[in-house]
Amino acid sequence: MTSAEPPAPQPSEPSEPVKDRVFRSPMGIAGGVFLLVLAVVLGGDTILRGDGRAPWLALAALLLVIPLIVAFTVRPAVFAGAERLRIRNPFRTITLPWGAIADVRASYSSEVFTQEGRKYQLWAVPVSLRQRKRAARQAARASQDDPHGRTSVTADVGDKARVAPADQSVADLREMAERRGALPEAQGEPQIRWAYEVIAPAVAGLVLLVVLMATG
């Protein structure tokens, strides 16, 4: 009597890659889109209908202004992945492995600190003192009890609803850094790349504008 052979081990399915969690400023993007539309409408009208040097001045101004508007409003973003944090600021992109991060804080601006003591701002997570004060008032009301000892209705609101959005984003990023910082694949050195796709056209527009004004 022969014994049955053990079943062959099934190959394990590869785990799904962790998608980046993206932090951006909706108000900043909305303001940037408005400014872009306004600049294109005004500048385009001058280019099409202007006389003399006006079209060239408008073209140079657009070449300078549009990249700057994009850089400070639409471009900023923070991408939190499984192994690293990628910070896209107006003129630079900073890539920080989680193991290189010492802390993430928010005072008057949102900032990330590396183990080497370097500090980088998070332009995509702007701090609003008004939102912070409003969240503090909501938290104070939620912690009050009525005269009969029952918890106020506002206390049923979730903790995240009583925290300013920037502070909550910073808390989430800090928690990710603490949880993933010890992973072997999350080690490495910070990397910085300049956003030449923004800098080059802005510099070209500035040079053209200066030349036109100097020779006018």
C-alpha positions as CSV (number, residue, x, y, z in Angstrom):
1,M,0.0,0.0,0.0
2,T,1.5,3.2,-1.1
3,S,1.1,6.4,0.8
4,A,-0.4,9.4,-0.9
5,E,2.0,12.1,-2.0
6,P,1.6,15.4,-0.2
7,P,0.0,18.1,-2.3
8,A,2.5,20.4,-4.1
9,P,2.7,23.8,-2.5
10,Q,0.8,26.5,-4.4
11,P,2.7,29.5,-5.5
12,S,1.8,32.5,-3.4
13,E,0.2,35.4,-5.2
14,P,2.2,38.6,-5.3
15,S,0.9,41.2,-2.9
16,E,-0.7,44.3,-4.5
17,P,1.6,47.3,-4.6
18,V,0.7,50.0,-2.1
19,K,-0.6,53.1,-3.8
20,D,0.7,56.5,-2.9
21,R,-1.5,58.5,-0.6
22,V,-1.6,62.0,-2.1
23,F,-1.9,65.3,-0.1
24,R,-2.8,68.5,-1.9
25,S,-4.4,71.8,-1.3
26,P,-7.8,72.0,-3.0
27,M,-8.0,75.8,-2.3
28,G,-4.6,76.3,-3.8
29,I,-5.4,74.4,-6.9
30,A,-8.7,76.3,-7.4
31,G,-7.0,79.6,-6.9
32,G,-4.3,78.6,-9.4
33,V,-6.7,77.6,-12.0
34,F,-8.5,80.9,-11.7
35,L,-5.3,82.8,-12.0
36,L,-4.2,80.8,-15.0
37,V,-7.5,81.4,-16.8
38,L,-7.3,85.2,-16.0
39,A,-3.7,85.4,-17.2
40,V,-4.5,83.5,-20.4
41,V,-7.6,85.6,-21.2
42,L,-5.9,89.0,-20.5
43,G,-2.5,88.1,-22.1
44,G,-4.1,86.3,-25.1
45,D,-6.3,89.3,-25.8
46,T,-3.3,91.6,-25.8
47,I,-1.3,89.2,-28.1
48,L,-4.2,89.1,-30.6
49,R,-5.3,92.7,-30.5
50,G,-2.3,94.7,-29.2
51,D,-0.3,97.1,-31.2
52,G,3.4,97.7,-31.5
53,R,5.4,95.9,-28.8
54,A,2.4,95.1,-26.6
55,P,2.0,91.6,-28.0
56,W,5.6,90.7,-27.3
57,L,5.5,92.2,-23.8
58,A,2.3,90.1,-23.1
59,L,4.0,87.0,-24.5
60,A,7.0,87.5,-22.3
61,A,4.9,88.2,-19.2
62,L,2.8,85.0,-19.8
63,L,6.0,83.0,-20.3
64,L,7.1,84.3,-16.9
65,V,3.9,84.3,-14.9
66,I,2.3,81.0,-16.0
67,P,5.1,78.8,-14.7
68,L,5.2,80.7,-11.4
69,I,1.4,80.3,-11.0
70,V,1.7,76.6,-11.7
71,A,4.7,76.2,-9.4
72,F,3.0,77.8,-6.3
73,T,-0.6,76.6,-6.7
74,V,-1.0,73.5,-8.9
75,R,2.3,71.7,-8.6
76,P,2.7,71.3,-4.8
77,A,1.8,67.8,-3.7
78,V,3.0,65.2,-1.2
79,F,3.0,61.5,-2.2
80,A,3.2,59.0,0.7
81,G,4.1,55.6,-0.5
82,A,5.1,52.3,1.0
83,E,8.8,53.0,1.1
84,R,9.3,56.8,0.8
85,L,7.8,60.2,1.0
86,R,8.0,62.4,-2.1
87,I,7.5,66.1,-1.6
88,R,6.8,68.2,-4.7
89,N,7.4,71.8,-3.9
90,P,7.3,74.8,-6.3
91,F,10.9,74.4,-7.5
92,R,12.2,71.1,-6.1
93,T,11.1,67.5,-5.6
94,I,12.4,65.9,-2.5
95,T,12.3,62.2,-2.1
96,L,12.8,60.9,1.5
97,P,12.9,57.3,2.5
98,W,10.7,56.8,5.6
99,G,13.8,55.7,7.5
100,A,15.5,59.1,6.9
101,I,12.6,61.0,8.5
102,A,12.9,62.1,12.1
103,D,9.7,64.0,12.5
104,V,6.8,65.8,10.8
105,R,5.5,68.9,12.4
106,A,3.1,71.8,11.8
107,S,3.4,75.2,13.5
108,Y,3.0,78.1,11.1
109,S,3.9,75.8,8.2
110,S,4.1,72.1,7.7
111,E,7.6,70.7,7.9
112,V,9.5,67.4,7.7
113,F,12.8,66.9,9.5
114,T,15.4,64.3,8.5
115,Q,17.7,62.3,10.8
116,E,20.5,64.6,9.7
117,G,18.7,67.7,10.9
118,R,17.6,69.1,7.6
119,K,14.2,70.7,7.2
120,Y,11.8,70.7,4.2
121,Q,8.5,72.5,4.0
122,L,5.4,70.8,2.8
123,W,3.8,73.4,0.4
124,A,1.0,71.1,-0.4
125,V,-0.2,71.1,3.3
126,P,-0.7,74.8,4.2
127,V,-1.5,75.7,7.8
128,S,-4.6,77.7,8.4
129,L,-4.7,79.4,11.8
130,R,-8.4,80.1,11.2
131,Q,-9.2,76.4,10.7
132,R,-7.0,75.5,13.7
133,K,-8.9,77.9,15.9
134,R,-12.3,76.7,14.6
135,A,-11.2,73.1,15.3
136,A,-10.1,74.0,18.8
137,R,-13.5,75.6,19.5
138,Q,-15.3,72.5,18.2
139,A,-13.2,70.3,20.4
140,A,-13.9,72.5,23.4
141,R,-17.7,72.3,22.8
142,A,-17.5,68.6,22.3
143,S,-15.8,68.0,25.7
144,Q,-18.5,69.9,27.7
145,D,-21.2,68.0,29.5
146,D,-24.7,69.2,30.0
147,P,-26.0,69.9,33.6
148,H,-27.5,66.4,33.8
149,G,-24.1,64.7,33.2
150,R,-24.8,63.6,29.7
151,T,-22.3,64.2,27.0
152,S,-23.1,67.0,24.6
153,V,-24.4,66.0,21.1
154,T,-21.3,67.6,19.5
155,A,-19.2,65.0,21.3
156,D,-20.4,62.4,18.9
157,V,-18.4,64.1,16.1
158,G,-15.3,62.1,15.2
159,D,-11.9,63.2,16.5
160,K,-10.7,64.0,13.0
161,A,-13.6,66.4,12.5
162,R,-12.3,68.4,15.4
163,V,-8.8,68.7,14.0
164,A,-7.6,71.3,11.4
165,P,-7.0,69.6,8.1
166,A,-3.3,70.5,8.0
167,D,-2.8,69.1,11.5
168,Q,-4.6,65.9,10.6
169,S,-2.5,65.5,7.5
170,V,0.7,66.1,9.4
171,A,-0.4,63.6,12.1
172,D,-1.1,61.0,9.4
173,L,2.3,61.5,7.8
174,R,4.0,61.3,11.2
175,E,2.2,58.0,11.9
176,M,3.3,56.6,8.6
177,A,7.0,57.6,9.3
178,E,6.9,56.0,12.7
179,R,5.3,52.8,11.4
180,R,7.3,52.3,8.2
181,G,10.6,53.9,9.2
182,A,12.1,50.7,10.4
183,L,11.4,48.7,7.2
184,P,14.5,47.5,5.4
185,E,13.2,48.7,2.1
186,A,12.5,52.2,3.5
187,Q,16.1,53.1,4.1
188,G,18.3,55.3,2.0
189,E,19.5,58.8,1.5
190,P,17.4,61.9,0.6
191,Q,17.3,62.8,-3.1
192,I,16.6,66.3,-4.4
193,R,15.7,67.2,-8.0
194,W,15.2,70.8,-9.3
195,A,12.1,71.4,-11.3
196,Y,13.8,72.7,-14.5
197,E,10.5,72.3,-16.4
198,V,9.2,75.2,-14.2
199,I,12.5,77.2,-13.8
200,A,13.6,77.3,-17.5
201,P,10.4,78.9,-19.0
202,A,10.1,81.3,-16.1
203,V,13.8,82.4,-16.6
204,A,13.3,82.7,-20.3
205,G,10.2,84.9,-19.9
206,L,12.1,87.1,-17.4
207,V,15.0,87.5,-19.7
208,L,12.8,88.3,-22.7
209,L,10.8,90.8,-20.6
210,V,13.9,92.6,-19.4
211,V,15.3,92.8,-23.0
212,L,12.1,94.2,-24.4
213,M,11.8,96.8,-21.6
214,A,15.4,97.8,-21.9
215,T,15.3,98.2,-25.7
216,G,11.8,99.9,-25.8
